[in-house]
């Protein structure tokens, strides 16, 4: 598992925490505060085995055409967020999400 995967996995568990404070027990069993540096959700990538059909449907539903349209990835800008379709992703594996953080190294260390 690479650093980005760890950060994204932890961020997904933390849900929509944006600058929130969490409490963790340190080695002396004392409470300490950690300020998270999440900058919010950035990208959601949906599996789309039938890319052309999915692209047509989402273009109609979202009301915008994709800004990036290639056979390996279709990307839409939806209210400043990346909504994407991936023909190689497996349906049963769900949506891949990416979160923004101020400092990946710092979050990985934390």
N, C-alpha and C positions, 0 to 999 in steps of 0.2 A: 504494500500500500504506500503510495507516495504522499508527500506533504499536502498537496492540493486535495487529494482524496480524503485524507484525515480531516482537514479543515472543513471540507464540504459535508462530510458525514456528521461531524460534530455540530456544524451549523444547522443541518437538517433536524437533528434532535432538539436543538435549542429553539426551533421553530422561528417565529418572527421577532426574535429579540434584536432590537436595534438600539445599541447603547445602553442596554439594561444592565443591572447589577445582579450577579449571582453570588451565593455564599457556598464555599467549599471548606471542608475540614482539612487543616494542614496536618503535618506529621505529629504535632503536639495536641491534636484534637481541638484546636482553637479555631474559631470562625475567622475567616478572612474574606475580603471582597475582591472580586475580579471584575474589572470593567471590560466588557466585550467590545470589540472594535468592528462589529458587523456594519456594513454599509447597505445592507438590504439584499433582497433577491435580485439577481442579475439576468439569469437565463433559465429557461425551461425547455427541454428538448424531448419531444414526444416521438415514440416509435411510429413509423409510417411505412409499412411494407409495400403498400400501393401508393407511392409518392405522388404520382400525378392526380389520383383521385383525392388524396388528403389535401394536396395543395389547392385544388379547385374548391373543395369544401371549406377549408379555413379562410381562403381569400374571400369567399362569399360571406361567411359568418363574421369575420373580423372587419370586413369592409375596407381592407387595404391589400395591395399586392405585395408579394415578397420583395424585399430589397436585395436579397441574395438568393439566387435560384440556380442550383447546380444538381446534377444527378446524385450526388452524395450528401447533400444538405440543402435545405430550404429555410431561410431565415426571414422572419417578419419583425418589424419594429412596432410593438404594440405599447403605446403610452410610455415610450422610453425604455421598455424592457425587450429582451430578446426572446421571442417565441419561435421555436425551430422544429423542423421535422427531419427525422433521420431514418432513411430507408433500411439501414443496417442494424438498427436497434431491435431487440426482440420485444414483442408485445408483452409477454409475461414479466419482463424485468421492470416495467413501469417507466416513469418519467425521470430523466436526469436533471437535477437542478444545480445551479452554480450560484454561490453567494459571494458578494464582495466583502473583503476585509481590508483594513488599513495596512496591515503588515503581516504577510503570510508567515514569515519566519517567527515573528513574535507569537502568533496564534499557535503555530506548530509547537513551539517551546512550552507555551502555557498548557 
